[in-house]
Amino acid sequence: MIPTAFEYQRATSIDDALARLGGGGAKLLAGGHSLIPLMKLRLSEPQVLVDISRLKELSGIRQSGGAIEIGAGTVHSEVAASALLRDVCPVIAETAAEIGDPQVRNRGTLGGSLAHADPSADYPATIIALDAEIMIRGAQGSRTVKAADFFIDLFTVDLAPNELITGVRFTPVRAAAYAKLHQRASHFAIVGVAAALAVDGGVIRSARVGLTGAISHAVRLTDVEQALQGKQASAATIDAAAKLAAAKLDGFNSDMHASAEYRQAMVGVFTRRALEKALSRA
């Protein structure tokens, strides 16, 4: 189909983009891999497209004060290829490398993926496991939201229509991994699990586990985390915790790629795989 008529504008700065959003009826355009298909189907009919793809202040990967910051406009291929990330926090680079195909990775952006919050997107599980902060700016100023609180429901996040994501910030974790069952054509996650562990003296001191693909939005698997905390770092501990992964979840997605029952069964399988890989890096 053909989108409805719209006006195209190019923002010159973040403040300029926010000013253009303020009038209502506008949408931000970065990579466009989520928005343009919706416009073609007329599921989204913005009156104005505000292009933020060339704003250098939204791009880049930086390490500061022990934390990593990734600009919202950074494309997936840059995240995947980052030597810094592969050295100090390989899970985020590996997650980016799992997204779509080369065309998608060369145009799609971190911020666009998070704001769109497709239930089968890859990044949400990993930034939840990394306990990342999502940095947001609006006309009223700046704020941060924990990743676990950002994803609310199907395509619904804690982001107002007149706000934009400027980046994400997290403490790098080496003992972290992402395991994914992907749909072959699109490479979207049927089930994706990210796990980050803190291990000391053979004991799992803390764990964070994020899930995507299985239900309407990305969530944190707190039951799994609690089952791991303070336990011996062993295959038996991981196996026992992974069995809890789907126990309290409901509303599993069901489509032509996988039934609700299959997704439910795979949550535990891929939780175990993510935990095993994370533990191998501890």
Residue pairs with C-beta under 8 A, 6 or more apart in sequence:
1 40
1 41
1 42
2 40
3 36
3 39
3 40
3 42
3 45
4 39
4 42
4 45
6 39
6 45
6 46
6 47
6 48
6 49
7 47
7 48
7 49
8 48
8 49
8 51
9 20
9 48
9 49
9 50
9 51
10 50
10 51
10 54
11 17
11 20
11 50
11 51
11 52
11 55
12 55
13 55
13 57
14 52
14 55
14 57
14 58
14 137
14 164
14 166
17 28
17 50
17 52
17 55
17 164
18 137
18 138
18 139
18 162
18 163
18 164
19 139
20 26
20 48
20 50
21 28
21 50
21 161
21 162
21 164
22 139
22 162
23 48
24 161
25 46
25 47
25 48
26 46
26 47
26 48
26 49
26 50
27 35
27 44
27 46
27 48
27 49
27 50
28 49
28 50
28 52
28 115
28 164
29 35
29 49
29 50
29 51
29 52
29 53
30 52
30 53
30 72
30 73
30 109
30 111
30 112
31 53
31 75
31 104
31 107
31 108
31 109
31 112
32 107
32 112
33 100
33 104
33 107
33 108
33 112
34 108
34 112
34 113
34 116
34 118
35 44
35 49
35 112
35 116
38 44
39 45
39 46
52 58
52 73
52 164
53 73
53 109
55 73
57 71
57 166
58 71
58 72
58 73
58 74
58 111
58 166
58 167
59 71
59 73
59 74
59 78
60 70
60 71
60 74
61 68
61 69
61 70
61 71
61 74
61 78
61 79
61 82
61 84
61 85
62 68
62 69
62 70
63 69
63 84
63 88
63 172
66 171
67 169
67 170
67 171
67 172
68 84
68 85
68 88
68 89
68 92
68 169
68 170
68 171
68 172
69 135
69 167
69 168
69 169
70 79
70 92
70 110
70 167
70 168
71 110
71 111
71 166
71 167
72 109
72 110
72 111
72 112
72 114
72 135
72 164
72 165
72 166
72 167
72 168
73 109
73 110
73 111
74 109
74 110
75 105
75 106
75 107
75 108
75 109
75 110
76 96
76 97
76 99
76 100
76 104
76 105
76 106
76 108
76 109
76 110
76 113
77 96
77 102
77 105
77 106
79 85
79 92
79 93
79 96
79 110
80 93
80 94
80 96
80 97
80 105
81 93
82 93
85 92
85 93
85 172
86 93
88 172
88 174
89 130
89 170
89 172
89 173
89 174
89 176
90 174
90 176
90 281
91 126
91 129
91 130
91 173
91 176
91 177
91 178
91 194
91 196
91 278
92 126
92 127
92 130
94 177
94 178
95 122
95 123
95 125
95 126
95 178
95 194
96 105
96 110
96 122
96 123
97 105
98 122
98 178
98 180
98 182
98 187
99 105
99 108
99 113
99 122
99 123
99 187
100 108
100 186
100 187
101 187
110 123
110 167
110 168
111 164
111 165
111 166
111 167
113 121
113 122
113 123
114 121
114 123
114 124
114 127
114 134
114 150
114 157
114 165
114 168
115 157
115 159
115 164
115 165
116 155
117 124
117 151
117 155
117 156
117 157
117 217
117 218
118 155
118 188
119 154
119 155
119 212
119 213
119 215
119 216
119 217
119 218
119 253
120 183
120 188
120 189
120 190
120 192
120 212
120 213
120 253
121 188
121 189
121 212
121 218
122 178
122 180
122 189
122 192
122 212
124 147
124 151
124 210
124 212
124 217
124 218
125 178
125 189
125 192
125 193
125 194
125 210
125 211
125 212
125 213
125 218
126 176
126 178
126 194
126 210
127 134
127 147
127 168
127 170
127 210
128 147
128 148
128 151
128 194
128 208
128 210
128 211
128 218
128 219
128 220
129 176
129 178
129 194
129 195
129 196
129 208
129 209
129 210
130 147
130 170
130 171
130 172
130 173
130 176
130 194
130 196
130 208
131 146
131 147
131 148
131 170
131 171
131 196
131 208
132 146
132 147
132 168
132 169
132 170
133 144
133 145
133 146
133 147
133 168
133 169
133 170
134 144
134 145
134 146
134 147
134 150
134 165
134 168
135 142
135 144
135 165
135 166
135 167
135 168
135 169
136 142
136 143
136 144
136 145
136 159
136 163
136 164
136 165
136 166
137 143
137 163
137 164
137 166
138 160
138 162
138 163
138 164
139 162
142 166
144 169
145 158
147 168
147 210
148 210
148 219
148 220
149 158
150 157
150 158
150 159
151 157
151 217
151 218
151 219
152 158
152 217
153 216
153 217
154 216
154 217
156 217
159 165
173 196
173 197
173 198
174 281
174 282
175 196
175 197
175 198
175 199
175 278
175 279
175 281
175 282
176 194
176 195
176 196
176 197
176 278
176 281
177 194
177 195
177 274
177 275
177 276
177 277
177 278
177 280
177 281
178 192
178 193
178 194
178 274
179 192
179 193
179 194
179 270
179 271
179 273
179 274
179 277
180 189
180 191
180 192
180 193
180 213
180 270
181 189
181 190
181 191
181 192
181 213
181 266
181 269
181 270
182 188
182 189
182 190
182 192
183 189
183 190
183 257
188 213
189 212
189 213
190 213
190 257
190 258
190 263
190 266
191 211
191 212
191 213
191 214
191 258
191 263
191 266
191 267
191 269
191 270
192 211
192 212
192 213
192 270
193 209
193 210
193 211
193 212
193 221
193 245
193 267
193 270
193 271
193 273
193 274
194 209
194 210
194 274
195 207
195 208
195 209
195 210
195 271
195 274
195 275
195 277
195 278
196 207
196 208
196 209
196 278
197 204
197 206
197 207
197 228
197 233
197 275
197 278
197 279
197 282
198 204
198 205
198 206
198 207
199 205
199 233
199 279
199 282
202 232
202 233
203 230
203 231
203 232
203 233
204 228
204 229
204 230
204 231
204 232
204 233
204 237
205 229
205 230
206 225
206 229
207 224
207 225
207 228
207 229
207 241
207 275
208 220
208 225
209 220
209 221
209 224
209 225
209 245
209 271
209 274
209 275
210 218
210 219
210 220
210 221
211 218
211 219
211 220
211 221
211 245
211 249
211 267
211 271
212 218
213 253
213 263
214 246
214 249
214 252
214 253
214 263
214 264
214 266
214 267
215 249
215 250
215 251
215 252
215 253
216 251
216 253
219 249
221 244
221 245
221 271
223 244
223 245
223 247
223 248
224 241
224 242
224 244
224 245
224 271
224 275
227 237
227 240
227 241
227 244
228 237
228 238
228 241
228 275
231 237
231 241
233 279
233 282
235 276
238 272
238 275
238 276
238 279
239 272
241 271
241 275
242 268
242 269
242 271
242 272
242 275
243 268
245 267
245 268
245 271
246 264
246 265
246 267
246 268
249 264
249 267
252 260
252 261
252 263
252 264
253 260
253 263
254 260
254 263
258 266
